Amino acid sequence: QVQLVESGGGLVQPGGSLRLSCAASGSISSITLMGWYRQAPGKQRELVATVISGVRNYADSVKGRFTISRDNAANAVYLQMNSLRPEDTAVYYCNAQRPIPYMNYWGKGTLVTVSS
């Protein structure tokens, strides 16, 4: 089992920045992909960014504004969010995946609200 705990969410004004953190514990040696997803009110959960073997992937809506990073020594993944917009308001979830056997783990989420 893998446990994921997010932190760093909160209220920020448009144009501001936040840094989300996700601490992983448990059987983390088998984890390959880690990432962030988000779910806005009334919408489906969507991919924000992932990182696997140093390769980063971003949703088009956040490219150039968000940066994902992973610290294997700290068993953590981060999401630096700059130039935040009201449409970035959502619950942000940390995700970790193990390929064999396939397992998909989720944190409980952290709320990001972008509003003036």
N, C-alpha and C positions, 0 to 999 in steps of 0.2 A: 504494500500500500504506500501511497504517496500523499502527503498532506501539503496543501498550498494555502498560504495566508497572505492576503493582500493588505497593503496600507498605503497611505498618501493621498487618498481622495479628499474632496472638500469643495468649498465654494470659491470660485475665482472669477474675476471680471473678464470680459472678452478682451483678447489680446494678451492675456496673462499666461503663466506657465505653472505646471505641476509636474511632480515626479512620483510615479507610482512604483512601489516595490512589491515583490512577491518572494516570500521565503519558502523554500521547499525543504521537507524533511521526510524521513522514511526511506523506502527503497529507491533512492534517487539515482543510483549508479546506472540503472537501465534506461533512464530517461534520455531521449534523443532530442525531441522537439519541445520547445517551450514558447509560449506566446501569450498574447492578450486579445481578448474579444470584448465586445461591449453590447449592451442591450438598452436601447432607449425605450421610454414608455410607449406601449402600443406597437412596438416593432420587434422583429426577430433578432436574435443574437447574431452579430456579424463579426467577422475577423477584422482585427485592427493591425496586428503585426505578429510575425513569428520569426524565430531564429533556430536554425539547425546547422550544426557543424560550421558555425560562423557565417552562414548565408542568411541574410535578412530579407524578409518579404513584408510589404506594406500594402494596406488598402489604398486605393487611389486617393481617397478622401483625406488621408493623413500624410501622404508623401510630402517630404520637405518640411513638415512641421513636427512630426513625432520621430523619436529614435528609440529603438529597442536595443538593450544590451544584456548580456548574460555574464555572470561571475560564477564560474564553476567552483572556485575555492570557497565562496560564500554560499553556494547552493541557492542562488538568487537570480531573478530576472527583473529588469527595470524597464520602465517606459517613461522617457522624458517627453513631455508634451508642451510644445511652445505654440504661440499664436492661436490660443484656444478660441473656439467659436461657440456660440450658443448651441449649434447642432452637434457639438461634441458631448453635450450633456447625456449621460448614460451611467448605468452600472458597469464597471469594468471588471472583467473576470480574468484571472490568471489560468492558463491551461498548460498541461504537461502531457506528453504522449510517450508511450513505450511501444516499440514495434513488435517485439516477439516475447510472449504473446501480446497482441495488441491490447493496450489499455489507455483510456483517456481520462485524465484527472482534471477536476475543476476546484478552484477556490470558491469562497462564498461571495466574493465581489466587494468592490468599494465604489461608493457613489461619487461621481464627478458632476458638479453643477457649474455651468458657465452662464453667468447672468450679471447684469449691472444693477 
